Amino acid sequence: MATTLTPPKPNRTGERLRPTPGGGGPLPPRGEGRDGGGGGNGWDPHSAVQRYKLGVWIGIGGIVMMFAAFTSAMVVRSGLSGDWRAIDLPRLLWLSTAVLLTSSFSIEK
């Protein structure tokens, strides 16, 4: 049997009622937020900041876990295989690293 919803009908006191299946009493007055504070759109800046922080921490956790997995794979691969060869790093790499560190310290001061 299919369930159909009917639009809410105002009762004698003028409050809106919920659609027929479900019940649970009258709906809150229009224009109030979810917190019942009156007016507003129900947006809580503290709650939004907490959600963003949680998302950032979940992202950082994923990045750390991926870094740990790659590091573990490299250590296992270099320790167990006989064909692992270390590469010599070019001098230009050390020079560019020094330039980056120097510029970072100079910007901080």
C-alpha positions in Angstrom: 0.0 0.0 0.0 1.4 3.4 -1.0 1.7 6.2 1.5 0.7 9.6 0.4 1.4 12.9 2.2 -1.0 15.7 2.4 0.0 19.3 3.0 -0.2 20.5 6.6 -3.5 22.1 7.5 -3.7 24.8 10.2 -5.8 23.9 13.1 -8.1 26.2 15.2 -5.2 27.9 17.0 -3.4 28.6 13.8 -0.3 26.4 14.3 0.8 24.2 11.4 0.6 20.4 11.9 2.9 17.8 10.5 1.9 15.8 7.4 -0.5 12.9 8.2 1.9 9.9 8.5 4.3 10.4 11.4 2.8 12.8 13.8 4.8 14.1 16.7 3.0 17.4 17.3 3.1 20.8 15.8 6.0 22.2 13.7 8.1 25.1 15.1 6.9 28.6 14.0 8.3 29.7 10.6 11.4 31.9 10.6 13.1 30.3 13.6 16.4 28.5 13.4 17.1 24.9 14.4 18.1 26.0 17.8 14.8 27.7 18.5 16.6 31.1 19.1 14.1 33.0 16.9 14.9 34.5 13.6 18.0 33.5 11.7 18.7 30.6 9.4 20.0 28.1 12.0 23.6 28.5 11.0 25.9 28.1 14.0 29.5 29.5 13.3 31.0 27.5 16.2 29.5 24.3 14.8 30.8 25.1 11.3 34.3 25.7 12.7 34.3 22.5 14.6 33.3 20.6 11.4 36.1 22.2 9.4 38.6 21.4 12.1 37.4 17.8 12.1 37.8 17.6 8.4 41.3 19.1 8.5 42.3 16.5 11.2 40.9 13.7 9.2 42.8 14.9 6.1 46.0 15.2 8.1 45.5 11.7 9.5 45.1 10.3 6.0 48.3 12.1 4.8 50.3 10.8 7.8 49.0 7.2 7.3 50.0 7.4 3.6 53.4 8.7 4.4 53.9 5.9 7.0 52.8 3.3 4.4 55.2 4.7 1.8 58.1 4.9 4.3 57.4 1.3 5.5 57.3 0.0 1.9 60.6 1.7 1.2 62.3 0.3 4.3 61.0 -3.2 3.6 61.9 -3.0 0.0 65.4 -1.7 0.7 66.0 -4.3 3.4 64.7 -7.5 1.7 65.7 -7.1 -1.9 69.2 -7.6 -3.2 68.8 -5.1 -6.1 68.2 -2.0 -4.1 70.8 0.7 -4.9 71.1 4.0 -3.2 71.4 7.0 -5.5 73.8 9.9 -5.2 72.1 13.2 -4.7 73.3 16.0 -7.0 75.0 19.0 -5.5 72.4 21.3 -7.0 69.8 19.6 -4.8 71.8 20.6 -1.6 72.2 24.1 -3.0 68.5 24.6 -3.7 67.7 23.2 -0.2 70.0 25.7 1.4 68.5 28.6 -0.6 65.0 27.5 0.4 65.9 27.3 4.1 67.7 30.6 4.0 64.8 32.4 2.4 62.3 30.8 4.8 64.3 32.0 7.8 64.7 35.5 6.3 61.0 35.8 5.7 60.2 34.8 9.3 62.4 37.6 10.8 
